[in-house]
Amino acid sequence: MSKDRIALATQKRFWPKRDNLIKLLEVNNLLNINDVDKVLQFLLKEYSYSTIRNHFADFRAAINLAIDLGKYEGKNTYSVILKTFPKSEKKYPQSYTQEEVRIIVDAFRINKYSNNKSAYPDSYYADLVEFRFLSGVRPSEAAALQWTDIITDNGKTWIITRKVYRDGCLQLYTKTKEIRAYPCFPQVLEFLERLPKIENQNNLIFPSIKTKGYLNMDNFSKRQWIRVVRDGLFKDGLISKYLPFYDERHTCGTLLLQSGIDIATIARVLGNSPEVLMKHYLASREELNDLKDIF
């Protein structure tokens, strides 16, 4: 596959891992395509099936490409052995409740779990956390948002997502390669009106607290989100579960659905098809105690 067709962030994130694995296999004389069973047994000493599956899937794709280009005439043994892998446990999407969202946002806003000696308070990130619960934008999209991406026309306000920032790279397109317009409902408009503008050279809505450049969302997730949400609120029993930072997106979609918004509109807002939304993003209710009469 042409390097030019692969996002730079993807190259930086995944290619070094594949290169390191290939070097490991080469050192142990396991690069022969027909030795895939030996490769599997070797890797299972250090890795889980789920981790190996990702590597093998890439190897399968590379071998298929070689076959298509006439560079290899043998059988794709990686394709064969992948079919023998145990099926991964199905993960159902989960979300926070409205009350848990308030608890999480407030914990950041009041520095509930901040280190008093830290020069960077958690409250700096409260607006980012609240915004993602309200909008469902991906972390990489939020990192790249600029004030010029908020458009008002004929009395209606839209947030335009057209680029992402991740792994130190700015990409001028989103994950789905689409420009998405998020219609701002009253709660989002109220949020935007009180959102402070932090001076920075890139006109970013959520700049880094230290450099005022692009915010590294992976670092935020590891350093702030996990400490506040998992090691703080969840450990103290103030919320029912711990969900990764990315899953604010799932919570947004689920709460929009529960508020009465139709799936087609939510799909357009989040930039996914209704089918993908139902399968991966919308969480089911855990209880029906407050369900209204259905007839």
C-alpha positions in Angstrom: 0.0 0.0 0.0 1.3 3.5 -0.9 2.7 5.3 2.1 1.0 8.5 0.8 -2.4 6.9 1.4 -1.7 6.1 5.0 -2.3 8.9 7.6 0.9 10.2 9.1 -0.5 9.7 12.6 -1.2 6.0 11.8 2.3 5.6 10.5 3.8 7.0 13.7 1.5 5.0 16.0 1.4 1.5 14.4 4.3 1.1 12.0 7.1 1.1 14.6 5.3 -1.7 16.5 5.1 -3.8 13.3 8.7 -3.0 12.5 9.8 -4.1 16.0 7.9 -7.3 15.7 9.4 -8.1 12.3 12.9 -7.6 13.7 12.0 -9.9 16.6 10.8 -12.6 14.3 13.9 -12.1 12.0 16.2 -12.6 15.0 14.5 -15.8 15.8 14.4 -17.1 12.2 10.6 -16.9 12.0 10.0 -14.8 9.0 9.1 -17.7 6.7 5.4 -17.3 5.7 4.9 -21.0 6.2 6.1 -20.9 9.8 3.0 -19.1 11.0 2.1 -21.8 13.5 5.6 -21.4 15.0 5.2 -17.7 15.0 2.0 -17.9 16.9 3.4 -20.2 19.6 6.4 -18.0 20.0 4.3 -14.8 20.4 1.8 -16.4 22.8 4.6 -16.6 25.4 4.5 -12.8 25.6 1.2 -11.5 24.1 -2.5 -12.2 24.2 -4.5 -13.4 21.2 -6.1 -10.0 20.9 -2.7 -8.3 20.5 -1.4 -10.9 18.1 -4.6 -10.7 16.0 -3.9 -7.0 15.2 -0.3 -7.9 14.0 -1.5 -10.9 12.0 -4.3 -9.0 10.3 -1.7 -6.5 9.0 0.6 -9.4 7.8 -2.4 -11.0 6.1 -3.2 -7.8 4.3 0.5 -7.4 3.2 0.6 -11.0 1.9 -2.7 -10.5 0.0 -1.3 -7.4 -1.6 1.8 -9.4 -2.7 -0.4 -12.1 -4.2 -2.5 -9.5 -6.0 0.7 -7.9 -7.4 2.1 -11.2 -8.5 5.0 -11.1 -6.1 4.0 -14.2 -4.2 2.2 -17.3 -5.5 1.9 -19.3 -2.3 -1.0 -19.6 0.2 -1.7 -16.9 2.7 -1.1 -18.9 5.8 -1.8 -15.9 8.1 -5.4 -15.7 6.7 -5.8 -19.4 7.5 -4.6 -19.3 11.1 -6.5 -16.1 11.9 -9.7 -18.2 11.4 -8.6 -20.5 14.3 -8.2 -17.6 16.8 -10.7 -17.7 19.7 -13.5 -15.3 19.2 -13.0 -12.1 21.2 -15.6 -11.4 23.9 -18.3 -9.1 22.5 -18.1 -5.7 24.2 -21.4 -3.8 24.5 -21.2 0.0 24.5 -21.6 1.6 27.9 -22.4 5.2 28.9 -22.6 7.4 32.0 -26.0 8.6 33.3 -26.8 12.3 33.3 -26.1 12.5 37.0 -22.7 10.8 36.5 -21.8 13.3 33.8 -22.5 16.2 36.2 -20.4 14.5 38.9 -17.4 14.0 36.5 -17.6 17.6 35.1 -17.9 19.0 38.6 -14.9 16.9 39.9 -12.7 18.6 37.2 -14.2 22.0 37.8 -13.6 22.1 41.5 -10.2 20.3 41.4 -11.6 17.5 43.6 -8.6 15.3 43.0 -6.0 17.8 42.0 -2.5 17.6 43.5 -2.1 20.8 45.5 1.6 20.9 44.4 0.8 20.7 40.7 1.1 23.9 38.6 -1.6 22.6 36.3 -5.1 22.3 38.0 -7.7 19.8 36.7 -10.2 22.7 36.4 -8.4 23.9 33.3 -9.7 20.8 31.5 -13.3 21.0 32.8 -14.6 22.8 29.7 -13.0 20.2 27.4 -14.6 17.4 29.4 -18.0 19.1 29.4 -17.8 19.9 25.7 -17.1 16.3 24.7 -20.1 15.1 26.7 -22.2 17.7 24.9 -21.0 17.2 21.4 -19.6 13.7 21.2 -16.6 14.8 19.0 -13.6 12.5 19.0 -10.7 13.6 21.2 -8.5 14.2 18.2 -11.2 16.4 16.6 -11.6 18.4 19.8 -7.8 19.0 19.9 -7.9 20.5 16.4 -11.0 22.7 16.9 -10.4 26.4 16.3 -12.8 29.3 17.0 -13.2 29.8 13.3 -14.9 26.3 13.2 -17.9 27.8 15.0 -20.2 29.2 12.4 -23.4 31.2 12.8 -25.7 31.7 9.9 -29.4 32.8 9.8 -29.6 32.7 13.6 -28.3 29.1 13.8 -24.9 28.1 15.1 -22.8 25.1 13.9 -19.6 23.5 15.1 -17.6 22.3 12.0 -15.3 19.3 12.5 -12.9 18.9 9.5 -9.5 18.0 10.9 -7.8 16.1 13.7 -4.7 16.3 15.8 -3.1 13.2 17.2 0.4 11.7 17.7 1.9 15.1 17.1 0.4 15.4 13.7 -2.3 17.7 12.3 -4.4 16.0 9.7 -6.6 18.2 7.5 -9.4 15.6 7.4 -11.4 13.6 10.0 -11.3 9.8 10.6 -14.2 9.3 8.1 -12.7 11.9 5.6 -15.9 13.9 6.0 -16.6 17.5 7.1 -19.3 17.3 9.8 -21.5 20.1 11.0 -22.8 19.8 14.5 -26.0 21.8 15.1 -25.8 23.6 18.5 -28.9 23.1 20.6 -29.6 25.6 23.5 -27.4 23.8 26.1 -24.4 23.9 23.7 -25.0 27.5 22.9 -25.0 28.4 26.5 -21.8 26.5 27.0 -20.1 28.3 24.1 -21.2 31.7 25.4 -19.4 31.2 28.7 -16.4 29.3 27.2 -13.3 31.5 27.7 -11.0 32.3 24.8 -7.5 31.4 25.6 -5.0 33.4 23.6 -2.8 31.1 21.4 -1.2 31.3 18.0 -3.3 28.6 16.4 -6.7 30.1 17.6 -7.4 26.7 19.3 -10.5 26.3 21.5 -8.8 23.8 23.8 -5.0 24.6 23.7 -2.4 22.9 25.9 -2.2 24.5 29.3 1.6 24.6 29.2 2.6 25.5 25.7 -0.7 26.8 24.4 -0.2 24.6 21.4 -2.1 21.5 20.4 -3.3 19.5 23.4 -2.0 15.9 23.5 -5.2 14.0 24.2 -3.5 10.7 25.0 -1.5 12.4 27.7 -4.6 14.0 29.1 -6.3 10.7 29.2 -3.4 9.0 31.0 -2.6 11.9 33.4 -5.9 13.6 34.2 -8.8 11.5 33.1 -7.7 8.2 34.6 -6.6 9.9 37.9 -9.9 11.8 38.3 -12.4 9.4 37.0 -11.0 5.9 37.7 -8.7 6.5 40.6 -10.9 9.1 42.1 -14.6 9.1 41.5 -15.0 5.4 40.7 -12.7 4.2 43.5 -14.7 6.4 45.9 -18.0 4.9 44.7 -19.3 8.2 43.3 -19.9 6.8 39.8 -21.0 3.2 38.8 -18.2 2.4 36.4 -15.0 3.6 34.8 -15.1 4.3 31.1 -12.2 5.5 28.9 -12.0 9.2 27.9 -13.0 8.3 24.3 -16.3 6.9 25.6 -17.7 10.4 26.3 -18.7 10.0 22.7 -20.8 6.9 23.5 -22.4 8.8 26.4 -23.3 11.7 24.3 -25.0 9.6 21.7 -26.8 7.5 24.3 -28.1 10.6 26.2 -29.3 12.2 22.9 -31.2 9.0 22.1 -32.8 8.9 25.6 -33.8 12.6 25.3 -35.9 11.7 22.3 -33.6 12.6 19.3 -34.0 10.2 16.4 -31.2 7.8 15.4 -30.7 9.3 12.0 -30.1 12.8 13.5 -27.7 11.4 16.1 -25.8 9.5 13.3 -25.4 12.7 11.3 -24.2 14.6 14.4 -21.6 11.9 15.4 -20.6 11.1 11.8 -21.5 7.5 11.7 -24.1 5.4 9.9 -27.2 4.4 12.0 -26.0 0.8 11.8 -22.5 1.6 13.2 -24.2 3.8 15.8 -26.4 1.0 17.0 -23.6 -1.6 17.1 -20.8 0.4 18.7 -22.0 3.6 20.2 -25.5 3.5 21.8 -25.6 1.9 25.3 -28.7 0.1 26.5 -30.5 1.0 29.7 -29.3 -1.0 32.7 -32.7 -0.7 34.4 -36.3 0.3 33.5 -37.5 1.5 36.9 -38.3 5.0 35.6 -39.8 3.9 32.3 -43.1 5.6 31.5 -46.2 3.6 30.7 -46.0 2.3 27.1 -49.8 2.0 26.7 
